[in-house]
């Protein structure tokens, strides 16, 4: 299965606040918020939605094609992704901008406040999908993850016109995009990834009901945080998958991206949607146990053992048949 992953590549600045954000919010004064949080720690890690998803696919033995705009400082990151199985040869390297930066502060309840500076990502609208496919062959699936909004719309339009299945993941960009833009990203998607809040936001901004959104995609995958995920379709499909037990909750940054990488890897392996969601949840569990979105490590034996404990021996046997050594 030939998989393209379009979206952001960035550097994550991860900070931890030793308290709860909600303790600093004053009821009746939320229209004029002015807050400063003294944080305990700062980690700078590799990140970006497309890079995180592609990294996860690479770790699982696939060779995804990264479709992204990156900065003139990309060389080290390029080497890292390439070493982990990602085809970075089609990334657009800016001659003037630096790679995007994501800054997030996480409190003790794992609530987050974040900001994103696009940098080179703003040039993603200059990437043409067709010439890439002329070189690598027609994609079987294109993941359209958060990116420059114009690039997201263009990639979606071109992919659908060329008969390429689209996995739509508008998530972090929905706050910025209009209802009409969100409609274009959703309509016709083979897979639509959202969390519960993003689904509510999509309903609010598009004016479509929950049912109307479901009508416009083939499958919708809604992540539920600690409660796992559900897969649903207009024809009555409904699958609920729980989370594997984590050893610790260190940092939730990138958990959604890693879920997507596992789910898409399961699709590439020809697994059922239930197994895809279980695989995504297992990878997400590894991510929440570490600081950074691409710092998780596991052996095949360890992964299969934990997967078996979470989802049973039969499920683990199906996944084990595809995991790289």
N, C-alpha and C positions, 0 to 999 in steps of 0.2 A: 504494500500500500504506500503510495507516494503522498506524503503529507507536507503541506506548506503551513507555516505559522507566521502570520502577519501581526505586527504590533510593536510595542515599545521595547527598547533596550535601555537600561538605566543603571545608575549607581544608587543604592539604598543607604540612607543615613538613618539608622535605627536607634531611637532613644527610649529610655524607660523612666517612667514617673512613679515614685514610690507612694502612690495614693490613688484616689478615685477622682476622675474629672468631675463627676457629678457633685462632689462636695464643694466645688468652686462655682457652681452655677446658681445664680440667685433668681428665684421665681419672680416673675414680673419685670425682670430687667434683661431678658434675653435678647431684646432688640438692640441693646448697646453693650455687647460683650467686649471686654478688654482684659485678657488674661495672660499671665506668663507662668510657665511651669519650670521649676528648677529640677533638672533630670539627674539621675544617678549614673547613667552610662551612655556611651555613644559607640556604635559599631558601624563601619562603612563596609558594605557588602555589594556583591554583584546582584542585579535585579532587573526589573522590567518584565511586563507580562509575557511578551513573546519569548524573551530569553528564558524565563522561568519554565514556561511550557515546553519549549524546545529542549532545554536541559533535561527535564524529566523524561521526555521521549528518548533522548539520547542515552540516558542512564539505563533505560529499559531495553536498550539494544536496537532501537530504530534509528533512522538517519534523516530527521526532519530538515526541511529547507527553511532557513530563517529569512523572512521577507521584512526588512526593517531599515530605517535610516539611523545611522550611528555616527558618533563624533570622530574627530581627528585623533582622539585619544583612545581609540578602540583596540589597538594592537594587542594589549595584554588580555583583554576580555575575549577577543577573537581567538587567541591561542587556547584559552580555557574552554570555550564552547566547542571548538574543533576537536580538542582532546577528549571531549565527552560525547562525541558522535554527532554534532550538529553541523550541517552544511551551511557555512557562513559566506560562501563565495558570491552570493547574490545580494548581500547587504549593500545599501547605498552609503558610502562613507563621505560625510560632509568635509569640505575643505576649510570651513570657517567656524563651525559650531562644535561644542563639546557634547559628549553623550548626555542624555537626559539625567536629571537628578530627582530622586524621590526622598522626601523627608517625612518621617512618621514618628510620633510619640505614642507609646503604649502604656496604659495604666495597669494597676494591679488586677482589674477586672477584665483585662484584655480588650478594653475599649481603645480606639485609636483616633488620633487627630493627625491628618496628613496633608501635605502639599506636594505638588508635582511641577517641576520646571521642565518643559519639553526639550529645549536645546535643539539638537540635531533632529529630533523626532518631527519637528515642524516641516522638514523636507521630505517626509514620507509620501506626501502627495505627489512627488515627482517620480515615484516608483511605478513602472509599468509592468503589470502582471503577465501579459501575453509574451513578451520577449523572454521572460524567465522560463515560461512553459515551453517555448520554442527550443530552449536549450536542454531542459531537464525532462521534458515530456509532460503530458497532461497530468495535472494533479488529481488524485482521487478524493482528497479532502483539503479544504482550506480553512484553517482556524483564523477567524478575524477577531483578534483580541484588541483591547484598548490601545489606541494609536491616535495620530493626527486625524480628526473627524473626517476631513475630506478624503484622506487615504482609505479610511474604513469604508466609506460609502462607495468609492471607486472600485476597491478590491471586490466588494460584494457584488456590485453591478457586473463587472467583467467576469468574475467567476461564474455567476449564474447564467450569463449569456453564453459562456463556453461549456455549460453543462457540468460544472464542477460543484460537488456537494459543499455546502458552507456550514461550518459550525460557528454560529454567531455568539460573540461574547462581549457585548457592549459595556457591561459593568461600570467601571470607573468613569467612563466618559458620558454616561447618561445624564449626570448632573449638568453637564455643559451643553449637551445636544438638545435640539428642539424635538417636540413630539413627532413632527413630520420626518425628521432625520432618523429617529428611533424606529419609526414604522418601516422605513426603507431597509434598515439593517435586519429587522426581524422577519419581514415578509419573505417567504420562500426558503427560509433556512431549513436545512435538514436537522440540525441540532441547535437548540437555543440554551445557553448556559446563563443562569441568573441565581442570585441568592434571594431570600424572601423579601428583603428591603428593596432590592433592585426591581423585583417583579412588581411590587407595590408602586414604585416610582414610575415604571413603564406604564402601568395602568393609568396613573395620574396624568402623565405627560402626553400620552397618545390619545387618551379618551376612550380607548378600547377596554372592554371588560376582560376579566381573566379568561373567560371562554373564547372571546374573540382573538386574543393573543394566541391561545392554544390552537385555534383553527388555522392560523397562518404559518405554522411550523409543523414539521413531521414529528419531532420529539422535543420535549422540553425537559431540561434537567435543572431542578431547583435544589441548591445546596441549603442545608438547614443548620449549619453550625455544628454544635455538639450532638445534634439529633441525626446527623448523616445527610442523606439526600434522597430525593424522589425523582423518578422518571415517569413522564406521563405523555399521553397523546390523545388526540381527538377521537380515536377509534376505541378508546377505553383502556388502553395500556396504563397500568399504575403499578410501579415497583418502588418499594421503600427499602433503603439500605442504611444500616446503622454504622457508626464509626468504630474503628478498632480502638482498643484501650490504649491511651497514650501513657508513656512512662513519666512525663512531666509536660506542663504547659509553659513553654519558654517564650515563644514569640509567634503570633498568628500571621505575620506578614508572609504573603505568598502561598498560603494554604489553599486558596481558591485556584490559583494557577496550577499547583501541583495536582489537585483533584482532576483538573482538566487533562493534564498530561497522562495520568493513569487511565482515565476514561477513554481517551483517544487511542492510547496504546492497546487497550482491550479491543477497540473496534478494529484496529489494524491486525490483531491476532484472530479476529473472527469470533470473539467471545460474545456471550449474551449480554444484554444491557445490564442485567443484575450483576454479572461478574465484572463488567466494565466499571460500574459504580463502586463495587467493593475494592477493586484495584485502585481507583482514584482515591477512595477514602483511606486506604492503607498508606499511599504515598503522602497524602495530606497529614496523616498522623506523624510520619517521620519528620515532616517540615515543622510542625508545631513544637516538636521536641528539641529544635535547634534554633540558634540565632542565625538569621540569614536564610535566604530562599533557595540557595543552591549548595548548602553545606551538609546536607544529610548523606549518610553512607550506610550501606548494608551489604551483606553477602547473600548469595542466593539461598543458602541454607537458613540463615536467620530470617529472611523475608518470608520464606515458605512456612517456617514454624509459626511466626506471628500471624500470618494470613490464616493458617489452619486454626489457630486458637480463636481468631475473630469470626471466621466464616465457615469453618468445617474442613475436614480432610478432602472431601470430594472437590470442593471449590479450590482448595490449595493445589490439588493435583492438576487441575485444568490450567491454572496460572503457571505452575512450575514448568509445564511443558514448553512454555514460551520464554521464560526468563533467561537472560544470558548468564553464562557461568560466572 
